[in-house]
Structures are given as structure tokens and as C-alpha cells.
């Protein structure tokens, strides 16, 4: 279910006609270490990019101990 919601958000952002590209930076911590991933969100409003970033954080939290994402 989380994957479907994640893909729907990506699809909605892909079809929007806005002109700005945002970056969503996610920092994850696991028992084995952690890492940082940056997602480029093209052609999105700030609201759409924030929604994507929050959804991505929720999705990643299902697989790691702690994740924080921000624009």
C-alpha cells in the first residue's frame, strides 16, 4: 500500500506543469549505520514537493529505524 501511494505521488508530480525543481534530502539511520539520499523533484510546486518529501519519509521509515526528510 505504501509503494502504491509513493508511486501515485511521483506520477502526480510528473504530470504537473509547474516550473521549479526541488530537492528532498532524506537522512536514514539503521543499526548498521545510515546514509543520506537526495531526490530531485522536477516541475513541482512547493506544496507538491513537500507532499512527496513527507510521503517518502513515511515510506522509508517502514524499512529503517529513523528517517528524516526535508526540502
Biopython code that builds the backbone (N, CA, C, O; Angstrom):
import numpy as np
from Bio.PDB.StructureBuilder import StructureBuilder

atoms = [
    (1, "UNK", "N", (0.824, -1.190, 0.000)),
    (1, "UNK", "CA", (0.000, 0.000, 0.000)),
    (1, "UNK", "C", (0.868, 1.254, 0.000)),
    (1, "UNK", "O", (0.565, 2.223, -0.696)),
    (2, "UNK", "N", (1.952, 1.235, 0.784)),
    (2, "UNK", "CA", (2.837, 2.393, 0.837)),
    (2, "UNK", "C", (3.502, 2.630, -0.516)),
    (2, "UNK", "O", (3.674, 3.774, -0.935)),
    (3, "UNK", "N", (3.879, 1.532, -1.206)),
    (3, "UNK", "CA", (4.522, 1.671, -2.509)),
    (3, "UNK", "C", (3.562, 2.283, -3.516)),
    (3, "UNK", "O", (3.971, 3.098, -4.343)),
    (4, "UNK", "N", (2.294, 1.904, -3.460)),
    (4, "UNK", "CA", (1.303, 2.445, -4.384)),
    (4, "UNK", "C", (1.137, 3.947, -4.156)),
    (4, "UNK", "O", (1.119, 4.725, -5.110)),
    (5, "UNK", "N", (1.017, 4.350, -2.897)),
    (5, "UNK", "CA", (0.879, 5.774, -2.577)),
    (5, "UNK", "C", (2.116, 6.543, -3.035)),
    (5, "UNK", "O", (2.000, 7.644, -3.574)),
    (6, "UNK", "N", (3.267, 5.981, -2.827)),
    (6, "UNK", "CA", (4.524, 6.600, -3.228)),
    (6, "UNK", "C", (4.564, 6.795, -4.741)),
    (6, "UNK", "O", (4.939, 7.865, -5.219)),
    (7, "UNK", "N", (4.180, 5.767, -5.497)),
    (7, "UNK", "CA", (4.184, 5.862, -6.951)),
    (7, "UNK", "C", (3.133, 6.836, -7.467)),
    (7, "UNK", "O", (3.363, 7.522, -8.462)),
    (8, "UNK", "N", (1.992, 6.904, -6.806)),
    (8, "UNK", "CA", (0.956, 7.856, -7.209)),
    (8, "UNK", "C", (1.433, 9.292, -7.030)),
    (8, "UNK", "O", (1.168, 10.151, -7.872)),
    (9, "UNK", "N", (2.122, 9.542, -5.956)),
    (9, "UNK", "CA", (2.647, 10.892, -5.717)),
    (9, "UNK", "C", (3.687, 11.245, -6.774)),
    (9, "UNK", "O", (3.686, 12.358, -7.301)),
    (10, "UNK", "N", (4.564, 10.312, -7.082)),
    (10, "UNK", "CA", (5.570, 10.566, -8.116)),
    (10, "UNK", "C", (4.883, 10.833, -9.453)),
    (10, "UNK", "O", (5.276, 11.744, -10.182)),
    (11, "UNK", "N", (3.861, 10.044, -9.777)),
    (11, "UNK", "CA", (3.124, 10.241, -11.020)),
    (11, "UNK", "C", (2.440, 11.590, -11.069)),
    (11, "UNK", "O", (2.454, 12.249, -12.109)),
    (12, "UNK", "N", (1.844, 12.015, -9.971)),
    (12, "UNK", "CA", (1.167, 13.308, -9.927)),
    (12, "UNK", "C", (2.158, 14.445, -10.136)),
    (12, "UNK", "O", (1.853, 15.418, -10.825)),
    (13, "UNK", "N", (3.318, 14.328, -9.557)),
    (13, "UNK", "CA", (4.337, 15.361, -9.717)),
    (13, "UNK", "C", (4.853, 15.376, -11.160)),
    (13, "UNK", "O", (5.125, 16.445, -11.707)),
    (14, "UNK", "N", (4.988, 14.214, -11.769)),
    (14, "UNK", "CA", (5.498, 14.135, -13.139)),
    (14, "UNK", "C", (4.579, 14.808, -14.142)),
    (14, "UNK", "O", (5.050, 15.351, -15.141)),
    (15, "UNK", "N", (3.278, 14.781, -13.895)),
    (15, "UNK", "CA", (2.323, 15.344, -14.841)),
    (15, "UNK", "C", (1.972, 16.804, -14.560)),
    (15, "UNK", "O", (1.182, 17.393, -15.297)),
    (16, "UNK", "N", (2.526, 17.387, -13.536)),
    (16, "UNK", "CA", (2.219, 18.787, -13.238)),
    (16, "UNK", "C", (2.941, 19.712, -14.219)),
    (16, "UNK", "O", (3.936, 19.323, -14.830)),
    (17, "UNK", "N", (2.436, 20.931, -14.364)),
    (17, "UNK", "CA", (3.011, 21.851, -15.334)),
    (17, "UNK", "C", (3.798, 22.978, -14.672)),
    (17, "UNK", "O", (4.067, 23.987, -15.325)),
    (18, "UNK", "N", (4.169, 22.850, -13.424)),
    (18, "UNK", "CA", (4.947, 23.870, -12.726)),
    (18, "UNK", "C", (6.390, 23.846, -13.224)),
    (18, "UNK", "O", (6.803, 22.917, -13.918)),
    (19, "UNK", "N", (7.147, 24.878, -12.861)),
    (19, "UNK", "CA", (8.451, 25.061, -13.483)),
    (19, "UNK", "C", (9.650, 24.869, -12.566)),
    (19, "UNK", "O", (10.781, 24.932, -13.048)),
    (20, "UNK", "N", (9.466, 24.641, -11.290)),
    (20, "UNK", "CA", (10.590, 24.612, -10.372)),
    (20, "UNK", "C", (10.972, 23.180, -9.999)),
    (20, "UNK", "O", (10.116, 22.303, -9.881)),
    (21, "UNK", "N", (12.269, 22.964, -9.817)),
    (21, "UNK", "CA", (12.782, 21.675, -9.355)),
    (21, "UNK", "C", (13.190, 21.812, -7.897)),
    (21, "UNK", "O", (13.925, 22.730, -7.535)),
    (22, "UNK", "N", (12.711, 20.895, -7.062)),
    (22, "UNK", "CA", (13.048, 20.881, -5.635)),
    (22, "UNK", "C", (13.904, 19.664, -5.330)),
    (22, "UNK", "O", (13.900, 18.686, -6.079)),
    (23, "UNK", "N", (14.627, 19.728, -4.244)),
    (23, "UNK", "CA", (15.422, 18.598, -3.763)),
    (23, "UNK", "C", (14.910, 18.193, -2.391)),
    (23, "UNK", "O", (14.751, 19.027, -1.500)),
    (24, "UNK", "N", (14.654, 16.901, -2.234)),
    (24, "UNK", "CA", (14.229, 16.341, -0.953)),
    (24, "UNK", "C", (15.407, 15.528, -0.420)),
    (24, "UNK", "O", (15.821, 14.548, -1.039)),
    (25, "UNK", "N", (15.940, 15.935, 0.719)),
    (25, "UNK", "CA", (17.083, 15.256, 1.324)),
    (25, "UNK", "C", (16.592, 14.387, 2.472)),
    (25, "UNK", "O", (15.940, 14.872, 3.396)),
    (26, "UNK", "N", (16.910, 13.099, 2.405)),
    (26, "UNK", "CA", (16.493, 12.152, 3.443)),
    (26, "UNK", "C", (17.731, 11.570, 4.117)),
    (26, "UNK", "O", (18.651, 11.090, 3.455)),
    (27, "UNK", "N", (17.734, 11.623, 5.447)),
    (27, "UNK", "CA", (18.818, 11.060, 6.250)),
    (27, "UNK", "C", (18.235, 9.888, 7.021)),
    (27, "UNK", "O", (17.290, 10.053, 7.793)),
    (28, "UNK", "N", (18.802, 8.700, 6.810)),
    (28, "UNK", "CA", (18.302, 7.481, 7.451)),
    (28, "UNK", "C", (19.357, 6.915, 8.396)),
    (28, "UNK", "O", (20.554, 6.951, 8.109)),
    (29, "UNK", "N", (18.889, 6.392, 9.525)),
    (29, "UNK", "CA", (19.764, 5.740, 10.497)),
    (29, "UNK", "C", (19.292, 4.306, 10.688)),
    (29, "UNK", "O", (18.107, 4.056, 10.909)),
    (30, "UNK", "N", (20.220, 3.376, 10.600)),
    (30, "UNK", "CA", (19.907, 1.968, 10.822)),
    (30, "UNK", "C", (20.888, 1.405, 11.837)),
    (30, "UNK", "O", (21.838, 2.078, 12.236)),
    (31, "UNK", "N", (20.655, 0.176, 12.248)),
    (31, "UNK", "CA", (21.569, -0.469, 13.187)),
    (31, "UNK", "C", (22.953, -0.637, 12.562)),
    (31, "UNK", "O", (23.961, -0.649, 13.269)),
    (32, "UNK", "N", (23.001, -0.767, 11.232)),
    (32, "UNK", "CA", (24.269, -0.975, 10.534)),
    (32, "UNK", "C", (24.941, 0.331, 10.137)),
    (32, "UNK", "O", (26.036, 0.306, 9.575)),
    (33, "UNK", "N", (24.326, 1.452, 10.408)),
    (33, "UNK", "CA", (24.898, 2.738, 10.015)),
    (33, "UNK", "C", (23.807, 3.680, 9.560)),
    (33, "UNK", "O", (22.800, 3.847, 10.248)),
    (34, "UNK", "N", (23.994, 4.291, 8.419)),
    (34, "UNK", "CA", (22.997, 5.218, 7.895)),
    (34, "UNK", "C", (23.461, 5.808, 6.594)),
    (34, "UNK", "O", (24.498, 5.426, 6.053)),
    (35, "UNK", "N", (22.684, 6.740, 6.097)),
    (35, "UNK", "CA", (23.063, 7.354, 4.843)),
    (35, "UNK", "C", (22.150, 8.509, 4.491)),
    (35, "UNK", "O", (21.096, 8.697, 5.099)),
    (36, "UNK", "N", (22.567, 9.273, 3.508)),
    (36, "UNK", "CA", (21.795, 10.413, 3.027)),
    (36, "UNK", "C", (21.490, 10.198, 1.554)),
    (36, "UNK", "O", (22.358, 9.815, 0.771)),
    (37, "UNK", "N", (20.232, 10.453, 1.192)),
    (37, "UNK", "CA", (19.799, 10.348, -0.200)),
    (37, "UNK", "C", (19.101, 11.640, -0.575)),
    (37, "UNK", "O", (18.300, 12.167, 0.197)),
    (38, "UNK", "N", (19.406, 12.154, -1.766)),
    (38, "UNK", "CA", (18.765, 13.370, -2.264)),
    (38, "UNK", "C", (17.916, 12.995, -3.474)),
    (38, "UNK", "O", (18.405, 12.389, -4.428)),
    (39, "UNK", "N", (16.639, 13.363, -3.421)),
    (39, "UNK", "CA", (15.712, 13.115, -4.515)),
    (39, "UNK", "C", (15.410, 14.435, -5.203)),
    (39, "UNK", "O", (15.033, 15.406, -4.546)),
    (40, "UNK", "N", (15.573, 14.481, -6.518)),
    (40, "UNK", "CA", (15.219, 15.653, -7.301)),
    (40, "UNK", "C", (13.744, 15.525, -7.676)),
    (40, "UNK", "O", (13.309, 14.477, -8.155)),
    (41, "UNK", "N", (12.979, 16.591, -7.457)),
    (41, "UNK", "CA", (11.551, 16.614, -7.760)),
    (41, "UNK", "C", (11.336, 17.709, -8.805)),
    (41, "UNK", "O", (11.204, 18.881, -8.450)),
    (42, "UNK", "N", (11.300, 17.341, -10.094)),
    (42, "UNK", "CA", (11.181, 18.342, -11.150)),
    (42, "UNK", "C", (9.741, 18.802, -11.368)),
    (42, "UNK", "O", (8.795, 18.065, -11.091)),
    (43, "UNK", "N", (9.590, 20.009, -11.859)),
    (43, "UNK", "CA", (8.290, 20.540, -12.278)),
    (43, "UNK", "C", (7.222, 20.415, -11.197)),
    (43, "UNK", "O", (6.135, 19.899, -11.458)),
    (44, "UNK", "N", (7.516, 20.877, -10.005)),
    (44, "UNK", "CA", (6.585, 20.760, -8.884)),
    (44, "UNK", "C", (6.425, 22.089, -8.161)),
    (44, "UNK", "O", (7.326, 22.927, -8.156)),
    (45, "UNK", "N", (5.264, 22.260, -7.556)),
    (45, "UNK", "CA", (5.079, 23.397, -6.658)),
    (45, "UNK", "C", (5.729, 23.027, -5.333)),
    (45, "UNK", "O", (6.065, 21.866, -5.103)),
    (46, "UNK", "N", (5.902, 23.998, -4.481)),
    (46, "UNK", "CA", (6.498, 23.704, -3.175)),
    (46, "UNK", "C", (5.600, 22.753, -2.386)),
    (46, "UNK", "O", (6.094, 21.866, -1.690)),
    (47, "UNK", "N", (4.297, 22.935, -2.492)),
    (47, "UNK", "CA", (3.350, 22.066, -1.790)),
    (47, "UNK", "C", (3.448, 20.623, -2.285)),
    (47, "UNK", "O", (3.437, 19.691, -1.481)),
    (48, "UNK", "N", (3.542, 20.437, -3.584)),
    (48, "UNK", "CA", (3.678, 19.090, -4.142)),
    (48, "UNK", "C", (5.003, 18.455, -3.719)),
    (48, "UNK", "O", (5.051, 17.273, -3.379)),
    (49, "UNK", "N", (6.063, 19.239, -3.743)),
    (49, "UNK", "CA", (7.373, 18.727, -3.346)),
    (49, "UNK", "C", (7.381, 18.338, -1.873)),
    (49, "UNK", "O", (7.957, 17.316, -1.500)),
    (50, "UNK", "N", (6.742, 19.152, -1.036)),
    (50, "UNK", "CA", (6.666, 18.847, 0.396)),
    (50, "UNK", "C", (5.871, 17.566, 0.623)),
    (50, "UNK", "O", (6.248, 16.737, 1.452)),
    (51, "UNK", "N", (4.771, 17.403, -0.110)),
    (51, "UNK", "CA", (3.962, 16.182, 0.000)),
    (51, "UNK", "C", (4.788, 14.963, -0.381)),
    (51, "UNK", "O", (4.748, 13.946, 0.310)),
    (52, "UNK", "N", (5.539, 15.058, -1.480)),
    (52, "UNK", "CA", (6.405, 13.968, -1.909)),
    (52, "UNK", "C", (7.433, 13.648, -0.833)),
    (52, "UNK", "O", (7.674, 12.484, -0.514)),
    (53, "UNK", "N", (8.033, 14.689, -0.281)),
    (53, "UNK", "CA", (9.083, 14.506, 0.715)),
    (53, "UNK", "C", (8.535, 13.811, 1.971)),
    (53, "UNK", "O", (9.173, 12.909, 2.513)),
    (54, "UNK", "N", (7.369, 14.229, 2.421)),
    (54, "UNK", "CA", (6.748, 13.612, 3.599)),
    (54, "UNK", "C", (6.381, 12.161, 3.309)),
    (54, "UNK", "O", (6.619, 11.281, 4.137)),
    (55, "UNK", "N", (5.805, 11.911, 2.140)),
    (55, "UNK", "CA", (5.435, 10.543, 1.773)),
    (55, "UNK", "C", (6.666, 9.656, 1.683)),
    (55, "UNK", "O", (6.629, 8.493, 2.084)),
    (56, "UNK", "N", (7.745, 10.199, 1.162)),
    (56, "UNK", "CA", (8.990, 9.443, 1.062)),
    (56, "UNK", "C", (9.534, 9.114, 2.447)),
    (56, "UNK", "O", (10.018, 8.007, 2.681)),
    (57, "UNK", "N", (9.454, 10.069, 3.358)),
    (57, "UNK", "CA", (9.909, 9.840, 4.733)),
    (57, "UNK", "C", (9.111, 8.712, 5.380)),
    (57, "UNK", "O", (9.685, 7.828, 6.016)),
    (58, "UNK", "N", (7.791, 8.740, 5.218)),
    (58, "UNK", "CA", (6.930, 7.696, 5.794)),
    (58, "UNK", "C", (7.267, 6.342, 5.184)),
    (58, "UNK", "O", (7.328, 5.341, 5.897)),
    (59, "UNK", "N", (7.486, 6.300, 3.873)),
    (59, "UNK", "CA", (7.820, 5.052, 3.188)),
    (59, "UNK", "C", (9.150, 4.497, 3.694)),
    (59, "UNK", "O", (9.250, 3.308, 3.996)),
    (60, "UNK", "N", (10.167, 5.348, 3.788)),
    (60, "UNK", "CA", (11.485, 4.890, 4.231)),
    (60, "UNK", "C", (11.454, 4.449, 5.691)),
    (60, "UNK", "O", (12.154, 3.506, 6.059)),
    (61, "UNK", "N", (10.660, 5.110, 6.528)),
    (61, "UNK", "CA", (10.596, 4.742, 7.941)),
    (61, "UNK", "C", (10.100, 3.318, 8.132)),
    (61, "UNK", "O", (10.357, 2.716, 9.174)),
    (62, "UNK", "N", (9.398, 2.768, 7.152)),
    (62, "UNK", "CA", (8.948, 1.392, 7.235)),
    (62, "UNK", "C", (10.103, 0.409, 7.080)),
    (62, "UNK", "O", (9.950, -0.770, 7.399)),
    (63, "UNK", "N", (11.260, 0.873, 6.594)),
    (63, "UNK", "CA", (12.383, -0.016, 6.352)),
    (63, "UNK", "C", (13.611, 0.315, 7.207)),
    (63, "UNK", "O", (14.565, -0.462, 7.217)),
    (64, "UNK", "N", (13.616, 1.426, 7.914)),
    (64, "UNK", "CA", (14.758, 1.811, 8.746)),
    (64, "UNK", "C", (14.291, 2.225, 10.127)),
    (64, "UNK", "O", (13.091, 2.373, 10.361)),
    (65, "UNK", "N", (15.216, 2.411, 11.032)),
    (65, "UNK", "CA", (14.858, 2.803, 12.395)),
    (65, "UNK", "C", (14.403, 4.251, 12.479)),
    (65, "UNK", "O", (13.412, 4.539, 13.149)),
    (66, "UNK", "N", (15.089, 5.156, 11.827)),
    (66, "UNK", "CA", (14.737, 6.563, 11.902)),
    (66, "UNK", "C", (15.119, 7.248, 10.595)),
    (66, "UNK", "O", (16.224, 7.074, 10.082)),
    (67, "UNK", "N", (14.178, 8.031, 10.069)),
    (67, "UNK", "CA", (14.426, 8.751, 8.814)),
    (67, "UNK", "C", (13.868, 10.152, 8.940)),
    (67, "UNK", "O", (12.781, 10.348, 9.485)),
    (68, "UNK", "N", (14.604, 11.123, 8.440)),
    (68, "UNK", "CA", (14.145, 12.498, 8.399)),
    (68, "UNK", "C", (14.359, 13.028, 6.986)),
    (68, "UNK", "O", (15.465, 12.956, 6.451)),
    (69, "UNK", "N", (13.287, 13.565, 6.377)),
    (69, "UNK", "CA", (13.364, 14.147, 5.039)),
    (69, "UNK", "C", (12.934, 15.600, 5.094)),
    (69, "UNK", "O", (12.021, 15.958, 5.837)),
    (70, "UNK", "N", (13.602, 16.443, 4.297)),
    (70, "UNK", "CA", (13.235, 17.853, 4.217)),
    (70, "UNK", "C", (13.601, 18.410, 2.853)),
    (70, "UNK", "O", (14.484, 17.888, 2.173)),
    (71, "UNK", "N", (12.911, 19.481, 2.458)),
    (71, "UNK", "CA", (13.209, 20.140, 1.182)),
    (71, "UNK", "C", (14.476, 20.956, 1.335)),
    (71, "UNK", "O", (14.916, 21.597, 0.381)),
]
sb = StructureBuilder()
sb.init_structure("model")
sb.init_model(0)
sb.init_chain("A")
sb.init_seg("    ")
for serial, (resi, resn, name, xyz) in enumerate(atoms, 1):
    if name == "N":
        sb.init_residue(resn, " ", resi, " ")
    sb.init_atom(name, np.array(xyz, "f"), 0.0, 1.0, " ", f" {name:<3s}", serial, name[0])
structure = sb.get_structure()
